[in-house]
Amino acid sequence: MRILMTGAAGGVGTHLRPRLAREGRVLRLLDIVPVEPGPGEEAMTADVTDPDAMTKAMDGVDAVLHLGGHSLEQPWADILQVNINGTYVLLEAARKAGVRHVVMASSNHAVGFHPRMAEAPDYLFPRPDTFYGVSKVTLEALGSLYHDRYGLAVTCLRIGSCFERPKDTRMLSTWLSPDDCARLVEAALVADGFHIVWGISANTRRWWSLDEARAIGYEPKDDSEVYAEEVIARYGELDPGDIAYSLLGGTFCRPELHVDNLGR
């Protein structure tokens, strides 16, 4: 099995590479910066917005894990070209190559302006908090289109906070451990149909549902609660009135990210 991983040099890609390594599997790593391949890996330096490069990247590929693109807020032109057009270019190349399964990194920021709630549903209606969030809504919509029209099996992962350990009190609720991230990706790589699932560990304090992820075979094993005492001692409890606690998108909803404050 050959899996194309875009954004392989990024944080999530770096966490996943050793965790997705399997005998009989090849990871084709693609990024705009050079990546040094290890055993069982291939590497390509390319831009996801380049149709010719993506056509070449799909050669011999069985499944795609799309992590590439801007991961923070950027001016609209950059988001449009890289995150939105890049996703279209990738899906079109996958379709033409006959790739069966595509797994794509969406984000909680696709629904960021929803108030915090217990067990937020997987298919929560979009309320993006940024242009970045809009790009993830569009990614999900493109995934739905390419499933319904062309028959691709597409799973969109609304990832929370994927780090080795929670970095602040909010992440006790939104944390996705790298090990659980790999478990979720493995389930998504063989899931038929179209799915939107939350990318989250089995956190005691989680805000989001695990129902759809479990329906495709994901069984999380980690819980941020093992870090809770240490994290709260350092950062304190969240203020219910703080935007980091009151809205699903947290500080991505803050006024400072208004378009007039972004560079051109």
Beta strands, then each sheet from edge to edge (+ up, - down):
strand 1: 2-6
strand 2: 26-31
strand 3: 41-45
strand 4: 63-66
strand 5: 101-107
strand 6: 153-159
strand 7: 161-162
strand 8: 175-176
strand 9: 194-199
sheet 1: 3+ 2+ 1+ 4+ 5+ 6+ 9+
sheet 2: 7+ 8+
end
